[in-house]
Amino acid sequence: MDMVQRDQRAFVRLLRANREVGAVMVRLAREIDDAECSAADLRQVAELLTGLADEARERAERIEGAGR
């Protein structure tokens, strides 16, 4: 599984775990598409989202581990 697929799966787990956070993420993604952002701004957003995806992935793994 490549990094993009892993991040997409983490995003789906986040949506399922917390719909409000997921809704904010979807809205943010749409606004980024509509905004005129510099490459540096987009890289900064990507770094923040990657950090969030990592945290969501870790939380999902803990939840899955606790359910076993």
Phi, psi and omega per residue, in radians:
M1 nan 2.256 3.140
D2 -1.458 3.040 -3.049
M3 -1.109 -0.653 -3.133
V4 -1.130 -0.805 3.117
Q5 -1.089 -0.710 3.126
R6 -1.089 -0.768 3.128
D7 -1.167 -0.656 3.101
Q8 -1.114 -0.738 3.120
R9 -1.145 -0.679 3.092
A10 -1.103 -0.687 3.121
F11 -1.108 -0.737 3.112
V12 -1.108 -0.740 3.106
R13 -1.094 -0.686 3.108
L14 -1.103 -0.758 3.109
L15 -1.029 -0.734 -3.125
R16 -1.225 -0.654 -3.082
A17 -1.320 -0.631 -3.077
N18 -2.569 1.644 -3.062
R19 -1.077 -0.575 -3.136
E20 -1.155 -0.770 3.103
V21 -1.128 -0.724 3.113
G22 -1.050 -0.724 3.125
A23 -1.102 -0.690 3.098
V24 -1.112 -0.723 -3.133
M25 -1.114 -0.738 3.126
V26 -1.116 -0.768 3.131
R27 -1.097 -0.744 3.115
L28 -1.058 -0.770 3.135
A29 -1.059 -0.719 3.126
R30 -1.162 -0.708 -3.129
E31 -1.199 -0.588 3.079
I32 -1.098 -0.717 3.124
D33 -1.066 -0.643 -3.084
D34 -1.492 -0.308 -3.040
A35 -1.534 2.766 3.010
E36 -1.733 1.717 -3.098
C37 -1.944 2.599 3.046
S38 -1.348 2.863 3.102
A39 -1.056 -0.681 3.138
A40 -1.118 -0.722 3.105
D41 -1.091 -0.769 3.142
L42 -1.135 -0.662 3.087
R43 -1.109 -0.707 3.128
Q44 -1.121 -0.764 3.093
V45 -1.083 -0.743 3.137
A46 -1.062 -0.716 3.113
E47 -1.110 -0.742 3.119
L48 -1.126 -0.745 3.134
L49 -1.183 -0.629 3.083
T50 -1.108 -0.721 3.082
G51 -1.081 -0.731 3.110
L52 -1.134 -0.728 3.116
A53 -1.095 -0.715 3.100
D54 -1.065 -0.785 3.122
E55 -1.115 -0.729 3.130
A56 -1.127 -0.708 3.127
R57 -1.088 -0.790 3.124
E58 -1.090 -0.735 3.129
R59 -1.140 -0.749 3.120
A60 -1.071 -0.698 3.118
E61 -1.141 -0.678 3.093
R62 -1.141 -0.732 3.132
I63 -1.117 -0.795 3.125
E64 -1.096 -0.684 3.123
G65 -1.160 -0.626 -3.134
A66 -1.267 -0.456 -3.114
G67 -1.413 -0.145 -3.099
R68 -1.444 nan nan
